Amino acid sequence: MAKLLGTNFSDTQSNFIKKFNDNRKQYTSLGIAAIFIFLSLIYLGPLGGLEDLGLIGQKKGDQEAQAGEVVRGAAGDKWADIIIGKPEFSEIVPNTVVPNRLWGSRGVIIDRNSSPQRMYVWDGSNSRILGFNWENCLSKTTDPANCSADIVIGQPNMNSTACNGDSGFQNFPNRAPASAATLCGLNEDQLSISEAGSASNMYIDSASNLYVTDIHNNRVLKYIDPFATDKVADDAWGQNDFSGNDCNKGQSVIDASTLCFKSNQGRLAGVHVDSSGNLWVTDTVNNRVLRFPQGSKQANLVLGQDDFTSRGAGSALDELNHPAAVRVNDEGQVYVADKVNNRVLVYDPPFTNGMSGRNFGTGFKNPTSLEIDPFQSGIWVSNFGNSVVELWDMNTESKVREVGTRGNGNVLGNVIGSIGIDKDGNMLLTPGAGARRYDVLLFAQGQPAHTWTRRLFGSSVAGNQKDAFGLVNARGIAISNNQLIVGDAGRIMFWNNPGSLSNGQPADGYAGLGSTSFSQFISGCCSVMKADKNNNLWVSAAHTAGFAPTRVEHYNLPLSIGEEPDFWINYPIPVLGGGQIDGDRGTFYGVAVTENSEFLWISHPNTSRVFRVRNPLTNPVVDVVLGQTDINGTACNRGVDLDGDGKAGEEIDDAQLNTLCYPGHVALDNFGNLYVQDHSLEIRGNRRMLIFDNSTFPTNNSEVVLAQNPVKVFENVAAWEMAFDSQNRMVMGFNQYYPSNPGDPGAFFAAYNDPLGSGTSPEFLFNDFFSMGFSAAFDENDNLYAGDANRGRLLIYKAPFADSSQQSPSPSESPVASPSPSPSPSSSPIESIVDDESPNVVITSPPDGAVIEGKPGKVIINAQATDNIAVTRVQILIDGEIMISLDDATSVYYTWNIAPKKIASGAHLIEARAFDAAGNLGSTLVT
């Protein structure tokens, strides 16, 4: 019996479930299952349980349901069906989220009023705040201390990370609404997530209440003593309710109640509560500081502007430019870190709107943080641009102490976010950059100030915990020998039996030069990869000083744990007919191989050429060079000033039909035609895709072939790896940095039914949002595997071309002088069969007898159906109501959201039915 232990729900159906039922036909999934789930709901104490679920009465209001979920599992619906590298489709951050690792930690604060003392860390890129028993953490003597959180705010558990429950942007272009239980420290549309995140200058009042600037939700939240009560916000400023998240509430004119925190000058803001209960906020993007009287959501004072509707930046003493932090001392003086103006201003009471401040201290460069010293008349200032934190005497306005080493970012990086000071004077800082950027550093009282005493967590490559579950960039994909193989951030990972993968499944093994574990980072390893049909895998790897050169590594398939390359190809490489080609240390960016590795194509952006290696397994020799008319040529567009503007070898402007400029991915279609992306990261090259006719590349030439012309050009496109299914239909993802790509904003994989035809526009776009749809491959069953280089995940689409309505007519005549696709074989007569056998249904999740404790959140239903002929329809029912009905489905991954929804307590029946063409019904029950 599967039981769910939590808090009583109302019998009223939630808005989300009603919306889902009203629209279920437009969602797709696969499904077969029947499960009894008994919701044994336990009242968790006055307010506590209901607040955990976001259902506290009039104070917090009924939480708005998040945007309708996509139900995944059907072939041909343009939605991915399985995700690898993340536990579910709502998550995008690198590696695996755990309670003792951070990613984008920018802000720490100590509650000195509690016993024991508490520490809160703004783990911004994970969209959460972690709370710790500071005494326990401080007592650890190891370095790093490996502190583990006691509570989490903003997420349902310690292993979740999503902006407002959905960083996957599954309802693009609409954001998921915020709630009292969520945070957003990393916006869902961020292109390069490692370069984003946010910082929060938090505050704790004398009653241990926590105040937080929730950056991408453009609001300030108050949590009443989270360790004593709950982890759900109790009050909010800057929005009309807990669900709002727009900058300035989406208004065109700001007022005394609006806030906006995200800008190109940073994603940070600060909050403070003075001794009179006034709430002070740095309204960063509106270039002002607001004061909200106790109990009011309307500010009654503005600094930096003359009135509540102005928002311009300025450098005069009555103006501000992206203020980052605010603190008020015991005398009522207001200190503001005026970041872009490189200064700290002090405002002396009495206060008036738009009044002038006065300069405090000197030598600041982008100050980002302020904290009143609890032991003396001083204020700490994060001198961000100079990589130090300074203590200034508030009376003499002289500098008293400096922590870190000025100009040395490897000690402190760029400290950003609130500063923590405990009751013994120990200081905690969050480096925003440098070698310790995913950590919290302890500077113990009485210890040297130029270096940290202890790291609290320790950093991992790319943040969070590197293990068998999480991915960082998925830059290379190959499916061969019953293995899914992925090149990912300094390692190769592989999964056996890819046809049976489930969401978030850990890898079965790792490989790479010198590989010893999943957590290892092998410098230079590993990127684009291709497998042939004869047990050979080719993997691009970068130059590493003292370790290995720029190279294409060779592995024998299938991979085993710890497998290393048996050889590699690197510069210099001999050229057919004499000479050799050489190059610098830039990565070999694209790799393509013929069926039995007779030929290996390699692209090298830094020498603006693509070349073919003959006999790469035995006697590598270059026999074709594209983009250059000389084997020693390396210039973009051959250095020709084609447009006569005096600037030779410009990208795009000086491109000719047979030139290249920083070429990236290469691929071979089913007919051996070569596709070249004439562009590479970040955004450089001619921004086009070229197709070269296979017949123009001889297989028995005696001299090198140079600078062949393509037969087709896709102009004005900056795309990544191309993949072809068995019918030569093509998919590829795009570089979001280039605004002219198909789709808006080039965030979706595109499908081309006939890439060899006359058109260059895709037939359709996939539905899942990608930052960088960088890698792609099809398996033998025409399932698509697509990697996101910036979001650390790999999405699997079951037969994406299965829906015939998405296909164009038969491929038009190819402009390429290569073989045409073979006609489909004629159908053989099928003997009439009497079918009286019902479909078979197997429940894989949840297991029989499972007990789900605590606040429930979601119930994951996984099931599969088979039939002696074919399954024609599946249905999922909850309490007798059909939730979804699908044709031609064989498996299901279905998420039933039950928190903070209002589901009646008691037993609920989840039933699934599977039908075959003869009308036979199969079902099963798990109780």
N, C-alpha and C positions, 0 to 999 in steps of 0.2 A: 504494500500500500504506500503510495507516494503521498507524503504529508507535507504541508506547508505551514510552518509555525510562525506566527507574526501577530499583527494587531487587527482588531475588529474593523471590518469595512462596512460602509453603508450599503444598503440594498440597491441604492440608486445606481443605474448603469453610468459608467464614466463617459465623458464626452469623446474620449479617444475611441472606445469600443463602439460607440454609436457611429462615429465617423467611419471606422473601419468596416462595420457591417454595411453601411450605406454604400460603400465604395469598393467592396471586396472584389468585385468582378474585374476591376482594373489592376488589381495586384496579382502577381503570379507566384506560384510555389509548386512544389511537388508534395504529395502527401498521402500517407497511409499511416494510421495509428489508431489505437483505442486505449485510453489510459484513464483510470480512476485517480483523481488527485483529491485527497481530503484536506481541506483547508482548516486545520485546527488552529484557530486564531486566538491568541492570548493577549489580553490587555496588558500593555507594558507600563502601566503607571500613569498618573495624571499628566496629560499633555505629552509625555515623553514619546510614547509609541506613535501617536498621531503626528507629532512634529517630525519624527523620523521619516514618515511617509509623505510629508508635505501636505497634511490634511487638517492642520490646526484651524479651528473655527474662523471667527470673523477677523481675528488679528492677522493671520496670514492668508486667509481666503482659500477657497478651493483652487488648487493649482491647475492651471491650464494644461491640458494634455499636449504632449509633444506632437509634432507633425506626423502625419500618418506614416507608418512603417511600410517598407517594401517587403513583401513576402517573397522569398527567393526559392528557386529550385526548378523552374521550368526551362526547358531548352528553347532557344530562339526568342527569348523575351527581352534581350538586350541588357538584362541585369545579371551581374555575377551571381554564381550559385554557391561558391565555396571561397573562403578567404584563408590564406596561409600567411603566417607572420604576425597575425593579430587574432585575438580571441573572437572578435565579431566585427561587423562592417562599420560600426560607429567609431572605431579607433584608428589612429594614424601615426602615433608617435613611435620612435625607434625602440628596438629591443623590447624587453618585457618589464611591465610596471610592477614594482614590488614596494613594500613599506620601508625598506632600508636603502633605497637608491633614489636619486633625484634626476630631473631633467629640466633645465631652465629655472633653477632656484634663484630667485632674485627678491629677497626680503626675508628677514628673520626677526623675531621679537620675543622677549621673555616676560612672562607674567610673574613679577616679583611679589605680588600680593597673595598668591596662592601658596599653599603648603601641601605637598612639595611644589616647587616652582615649575611652571610649564613653559615649554618652548613651542612656538608656532613657526613653520617655514612655508613661505609662499613658493610652492612647486609649480611655477606658472605654466610652463609648457605642458605639464600634465593636468592642468586645470583643477588643481586641488591645493588644499592647505593640510599639512601634516602636523599633528599635535603630539608632543612628547612629554614624558615625565623627565624634566631637565635634570633632576638629581640623579636618576638612574643613568642617564646618558653621560653626565659629567663624571660619574664614578668609574667609568671605563678607562683603562690605562693603555689600551692598544692604540696604534695609529695605522689606519683609521679606527675610530671607535666603533664603527658599524652600528650606530644607533638605529633602532627600529621604532616606527611610530606606534603610538597607542590609539590614536583616533585619526580619522580622515574627514575632511570637510570638502564638500563639492562633488564627491563621487559616492556611489553606493557601497564600495568596498575598497580595500587596499590595492587591488589589482586592476582597477578600472581607470580609464582616462578618456574623457570626451568633453568637449565644449557643449554644455547644456544637453548632454546625453547623446550628441551626434556630431562628432567631428568629421564624419565621412561625407557630410553635405549631401545626404541622400534625398533631400527635397529641394535641391538647387532649382532656382536661385533663392529660395526662401530659407532663412535660418530657422533652426529649431528654437522655440521659445525658451526663455530662461525660466527658472523656478526658484523657490526658496531653498531647494536642496542642491542646486547646481552652481557652478562657476564657469567662467570662460577666460582662461589665461592664454589661449592660443586660438586665433580665429580660424574658422573652418575653411575659408577660402585662401588661406596663406599658401603661397607658391613654395617658397623655401622655408620649411618649418624650422630648420636648425638656425635660421637667421632671424627668427621672430620671437615669439613668446611675449613676456610682459614682466613688469616689476610692480610691486605694491609696497608703499610706505604705510604699513599697518600701525594700529594703535591699540593699547589695552588700558582701560580706565581702572579706577580704584576698586571697582566691584568685579574685576576679572572679566568684564565684557570685552569682546574682540570686535574691532572695527576694521573693515577691509575695503580697499578700492578694487572692485571687480572689473578689471580693465576693459575687456571686450564686450561686457554687458553694460558698460557706461553707467555704473551705479556704485553706491557705497552701501555695504551691508553691515548690519550689527548682529552679532551672535551673543546671546546671554550666556556667559560662562560655559563654554562648550563642554568642558570636562564634567561639569555638574549637571547639565541639563541635556542638551542634544546637539546635533550637528547641522541643524536647519536654521536658516536666517530668521530673525525675529522682526527686523525692520529694514527698510530700504529707502535711499534717497536717489534722486536722479531719474526715476521711472515712476509711472502711475501705479504699477503693481509689480508683483514678482515676475511676471512673464515678459515684461518689456526688456528690450536690449538695444534699441537703436540709439545712436549718437543723437543727443539733444531730443530724445523721444521721437525722432523723425520729423521734427518741426523745422520749417525754413527760417524761423526767427526764434532766437533763444530767449529765455526769460529767467526768472529767479528760481526756477525749479529744475532746470535742465543741466545735464552734465555730458561731457564728451572727452574721452581719455586717449583714444588711439590716433597717432599721427606719424608722419615721416620723421619727426624729431624724437620719436621714442614712444613706447607703450607703457607709460607709468603715470602714477598719480599718488597723492598722499592725503591722509585724513588725520585729524586730531580733535580731541574733545577737551575743552578748557575747564577750569574749576567751577564755572557757572553752568556747565552742561551744554554750552554752545558747540555745535559741530562745525569744524573748519575743513574745507576741501579745496585742494588745488584742482581747479577745472582746467586741465592742461591745455586742451585744444582750443578752448575758448579764451585762453590767455588771461585768466582771472583766478582769484581766490574768493570763495563764498563762505559766509558765516550763516549757519542755520540755527535759529534759537531752539532751545530745548523743546521737543514735542512738535516742531514744525517742519514741513517739507518745502517751505518757501524761505529763501534766504532773505535776510534783512540788512546785509552788508556785502558790498563787492569791492575788492581791491584789484587794481590793474585796469579797470574800466570806469567810465563815468556813470554808467547806468547798467541795468540788467539785460539790455538788448544788444549791447556792443560786444565785439569779440576780437578786434584787431590786435596784432602784436606790436610792441614798441619797446624802445630802450630808455625812455625818460624815466625819472624816478616815480612817476605816477602810472607807469605802464609795466607790463610783464610780457615775457615771451616763453611760453611753455613752462610754467612753474611746475616743479616736480615734487616738492615736499613742503610741509608746514608744521611748525611747532610753536606752542605758546608757553612762555615761562610763567613763574609764580607771580611776577609783576604785571602780567597781562600783555607783555610785549609779544608781537607776532613776528616770527622769523620765517622767511620764505626763500627756498632755493630756486632762484630764477635761472633755470638751466641754460637756455640758449644765450642769455645775456651774460653768462659767466660771472654771476655775482650772487651774494646773499643779501637780501633786503630786510630791514627791521622796520616795523610799523609800531609807533608808540601811541597808546591811548591818550585822549579819546579818539574814536574812529569815526570817519565819515566816508561815504562812497567816493571812490576815485582819489583818495588822498595819496600823497607822496610818501614813499618810504625813504630810508637812508641806507647807504652802503655799510655793510658790516664785513670787516676783514678784507684781505686782498689775496691775489694770486690764484683765484679759483678758475677751473676750466670745466665747464658743464657740471656744476654741483647737482647731485641727484638725491641725496639723503640728508636728513637732519635728525638728531636725537639729543634731548636735554640730558646732560650728565646728572645722575641722581645723587652724586656725592659732593659736587662742588658747583660753583657758579660758572658752568661751562656748557658749551653746545658742540656736539660732534658734527662734522661736515664731511660727506663723501666728496672728495675732490676727484671726481670721476676721471677726467681727462689726464690727470697727473698720477693716477694709480695709487693714491694714498687716502687715508682717512685722518682728519685733523681735529684736535680738540682746541677750541677757542674760548678764552675767558670772556664772558658776556659783559663784564664791567670794564675791563681794560682794552677789550677788543684786540688782544694779542694771542698769538698761537702758543699753546702750552705743550702739545705733544703731537707726534706724527706716527701713525701706524702704517707699516708697509715700507716700500722703498720707492721713492719718487722716480717715475719714469720706467719702473721695472714691472711690466704687466704679469710676469710669471709668479710674483709674490701674491698680489691681490687681484690682478686683472683690473677690472673696472667695477668697483663696488657699486651696486645699485640696489634699491629697495631698502626697507627699514633696517636699522641697526639694533642688535640685541645686547643688552647689558644686564647681567644678573645682580643679585644683592651683594655679591662679593667683589663686584667690579670686573668680572670676566666679560670679555667682549666677543660677540659673534658677528661674523660678516659673511655675505654671500658674494663671491667674485662673479661679476657678470661676464667675464671673458678670461682668457688665459688658460693655464694648465689645470686650474682648479675650478673651472666654471660650473661644474655640476656638483658642487660640494658646499658645505658650511665650514668655515674656519674658526677655530677657537684661539683667541689671544688671551692667555691667562694673565690675571692681575699679578704684577710684579715680575713678569717674564719679559724678555727682550721684545721690543715693538717692531723690529724690522722683519720678523718672520713669525709664522703661525706656530702655536704650541701643538695643536692636534687637528687632524681632519675628522669630522664627525661621520662621514659616510664613505669617502673614497670615490674617485671618479672611474667610470667605465667609458670605453670608446662610444661616442655618440650619446651617452647618458643612459639612465635606467640600467637594467641588468641584462648583460649579454649572455644568452643561453640558447638552448635548442628550440625554443618557442618563437622568439621574436626575430624579425628582420629589421635591417637598417635601410637598405636601398634597393635590393633585388635588381641589380644592374644586368645580370645575365641569366638566361633561362634555357635549359635544354631538357627534352624528354626523350629518353632512350633506354633500352634494356630494362624496361619496367622500373625506371627511376625518374623522379623529378629532381633536377639538379639546378641549383641557384648559386650565382656568384654574388656575395653579399659582404661588403665592408670588411675586407681583410680575411675572408674565409670562403670556402665552398661548403654548401650544405646540401644534403640529399635526402629524399623521401622515397622509400620503397613502395611499390604498388600504388602509384598515383591515382589509379581509378577508384580507390577506396578512401581517399582523403576526406577528412572532416574539418570543420572550422577550427583554426588555431592548433592543429595537430603538430606536435614537435617533430623535428627532423630525426631521421634514423641514424644519420652519421655526418661527419665532417671530413674535409680533405683540404689539401693545399700544401705548398712547399713548407716543410717544417711544422705542419699542423699537429697539435697535441690535445686540443679540447675545443668545445663549442665557444668558449669565452675568449679564445685567443684572437689577437689581431695580427695578421701576417701582413707586414708592410708591402704594398704594391699589389697584393692579391685582393680580389679577383673580379673581373668585369665581364664583358661580352663573351659569350661562348656558343659553340655550335657542335653538334654531334653528327657523324655520318651514319650510314647504315651498316657499318662493319666494325663496331665497338671502339671507335676512336672519338675522343672528345678534345676539342681545341678551345683554350681559354686565354683571353687577353689579360696580361698582368703588367703593371707599371714598373718603371725603373726604381730601384731602391739602392742608395749608395751603400757600398760594402756588402750588399746582400745578393742582388741579381739585377740584370739589365732589363730594359724594355723588351718584352718578349711575348710570344704566343706559346703557351705551355701545352704539352700533349699528355693526356691521361688515357689509360685503358679502361674500358667499360665492361661490366658494371663497376661502380666505385665501391670501395670498402673503406671502413673507418681509418682515418689517418693516411689515406692514399696520397702519394706525392707524384708529381710529373716524372715521367721517365726520360724526357728530353724536352727542349724547347727550341724555337726558332727566334733568332734575334739578329740585329745589325752587327756587322755588315753581312749582306747576303749576296752571293755571287749572281751575276746576270748572264742569261743565255747569250752566247756570242762574245763574251768577254766583259770584264769590269765587275763592279759591285755597287750596290746601293747602300747608303749609310744615312744616319739621321741622328737627331738629338734624343733627349730622354723622354719626349712626349709619348703618351700611351698609344699603342695600337688600338684604335677606337672601334673598328668594325672587323668582324670575322665571318666568312662564309666558306662552306666546304662542299665539294661534290660528293656523290653518294658513297664512294669508296676511298675518299681522300686522295684522289688522283691529283686534284688541284685545290689550293687553299688561297682564297682571296683575303687580303688584309688592307685596311685603310689606316693611313697615318696623317692625322690632321696637321701636325706641325711641319710636314714637308709637302702638304697639299697634293697628295697623290694616293691612288689606290693601285695595288700591284697584285699579280697572281704568282703564286709559288707552285712550280711544277714538282711533282714527286716529293711532297713535304715529309713523307714518312721515311724516305730512304736517302734521297740526294736533293735537298732543297735548292732550287734555282729559280730566279725571277725570269718569267718569259713574257709578261705583259705589264706595262706601266701605263696607267690612265692619268690624265691631267697634265702631264709634262711631255715635252718633245725631246727631252734629253734625260738620261738616267741620273744625271747629277742635278737636275732641276728641282727646286724645292719651294719656289715662291708662289704665293697666292695668285691665281690667275696668270701664272708665269711671269709676273712682274710687268705686264704690258699696260701702258697707259691708253686704254682703248677709247675712253671718252675725251681724251685730250685736255684734261684739266690740270695736268702737271703732277698728278698723284698716281704713281704707277702701282699696279697690283691691288687696286681697291676691291673690297668685297662688293659684289653685285654689279657695280657700275662698270667694272673692267672684265666681267665674265664673258667668255666665249663658249660656244657649244662644246668644245673639247677641253676646256680648262676646269680646274677644281680649286676650291678655296676652303681649307680646313674641313675636308670631308669626314663624315661620321659613319653611321651604320651602313653595312652592305648586306645584301641577301640575294639568294638564288631562288627563282620560282621553280615550278615543277618542270619547266622546259629548259632550264639551265640559263635563262636570261638573268643578267646581273642588274640589280637595283642599287643605286648609290644615293645616300642622303648627302647632299653637298652643303653641309652645315654641321656644327658641333657645339658643345657647351662652351661658355654659358649661352651666348648667342653670337655666333660668328660664322662667316662663310657666305655662300651665295644664296642661301635660303631657297633651295629647289631640290627636287628629286629627279634623278636621271635613270632611264632604262637603256641598257646596252644589249644588243642582239647577240645571243649565244653563238650564232653562226659566224660572227665576225672575229671570234677568238679561236685561232687554229689550235689544234692539239699536238701537232707535230712540227711546229715552226723551228727553224734553226737559229733565228735571231730574235731578239726582243721586239715585241710589237708595242708601239708608242702612240699615245694620245688619240685613241679611237673616238669617233663621234657616237653619242647616244642616238637612239631612234625615237625616243619620246622624252619630253620634259614636263614635269609638274612644276610650274612656276609659282613663286610667291608662297612657299610652304616651308616651314621649319619643323621637320618631323624626325621621329626616332626609328626604332627597329621595325622592319616590315616582317610579317609572317603570312604564310600561304597555307590554306587548307587543301584537301585532296582535289578540289575542283579549281584550284588556282585562284580562289577568291582571296583578297588581301585585306589585312587590317594593319593599322599603325597608329601610334600615339603621337602627341605633339609637344613642342616646346612652348610653354605658356608665356615665355618672355617675348614671343613674337606675336603681335596682335592680329596678323592677317591670316592665321590658320583657320581651318574650318571650325565651326562651332563658336560658342561664346563661353569662355575666352580661350578656346583651344584646349579645354580641360577634359575632352572626351575622346576615347578611341574612335576611329572612323573605319567603316567597312566599304570596300570597293569590290563589287561583283565581277568586274571585268577590267583589271588594271591595264591590260594590253590594248583595250579599245581606244576610241577617240576621245573619250571624256576624261576629265581629271577631278571631278567632284565626287565625293563619297555618296553611296546610296543611302547610308544611314549612320548615325552616331550612336554609340553605346550610352547607357544611362549613368554609369558610375563616374563620379568626379575624380580626376587624377591631377596631381600637381605636375608630375612629369611621367607621362606614359612611355617609359623608356625602353622596356624590353617586352618581347612577345614571342610566342611559339605555339604551334598546334601539335596535338598528339595524333596518333594514328586513327583515333575516332573523331577527329575534327573538333575536339574540345580546345578552347583557347585559354592560354595561360598568359596573363598580362601583369607586368611588374611596374610599380610606381617607385621611381628612384628617389623621391623626396618623402614618401609616406611609409616606407618600410613595410610594404605589403604586396602580396601576389594574389590576384583575383583569377578565379577559374570560371569560365563561361561554358556551360554544357551546350555543345553544338550550336553556336550562335547564329548560324545561317539556317537552322532547322525550319523556321517559319517561312514558307514559300512566298508569303505576301511581301517579304522584305527583299526578295531576289529580283533582279532585273531579268529581262529576256536572255536567251542564249548569248554567250559572249560574242561580241561583234568581231569582225575579221581583224586579226592582229596586224599592226604595222610592223611586227617583228618577223623576220624571215626565219622563224623557228617552227617546230612542229606544232600543229593545232591540237587542242585537247581531243583525245580519242572519244568517239561517240559512246554513249552509254550502251551497254549490252542489252539486247532485247530480253524482255522478261520471258522466262520459261513458264509453261503452263503449270499451275498449282493444283494439286489434287485436292478435291473437296474433303474437308475434315469435319467430323461432328465433334464439337467441343462441349463437354459437360464438366470440365474441371475449373474450379473457382481459383481466382488469384490467391497467391500466398503472401501474407503480410508479416513482417518482422519489425518489432519495436526495438530500436537501438538506444533511445534516450527519452525520458529518464528510465533508469532500471526499475524493475519491479521491487517494491518495498522501499523506494528512496524516500528520505525525509529531508525536506527543505526547511531549514530553520531560519529564524530572524525575519526581518522585513523581506518579503518575497521578491519583489522586483519583476523578474521574468521567469517563465517556465519555457525551457527549450524542448521542443518535440522533434525527434529524429526518427524516421522510419523508412522502410524500403518495401516495395512490392514487386513480385515477379509473377509471370503467368506462362503456361505452356505455349501460348501463341503470342499474345500481347495484351498489356494493360491499356484500356481505352479511356478510363475516367477514374479520378480519385476525388474523394470529398473528405473534408475535415469538419466535424461538428463539435460544438461545445454546448452542453446542456440541450441537445436536440436541435440546435440551430446551425444550419450550414454556414461555416465561416468562409469556405472557399471550395470551388468545384473546378477541376481542371481536366482537360483531355490529354491523353498520351503522356501521362506522368508516371514515373516509376520510383521516386524517392522524395522525401520531404525534409526540409529544415525550416521549422516554423517557430517563431517567437511569440509567446502569449504574454503580453504585458499585464501584470496584475497589481502593480504598485507604481505610483500612488493612485491607481484606479480604485473605484468603489465596487468591489466584487462581494457578493453576498457570502457570508461564512457558511461552512458546511461542505458536503461532498459535491464535487462537480465532475461530470462525465465528459471526457474528451474521447470522441469516437472518430474513426476514420474508415472509409469504405473504398474498396477498389473494384472496378467492373472490368470485364473483358468484352470483346466484340459480340459474344454470344449472350450477353446479359448476365453472366454468372457473377455473383457478388462474393467477395472475400473480405473478412474483417477479423480483428483480434482485439482482445482486451488485456490490459495490464492493470492490475489493481494493487 
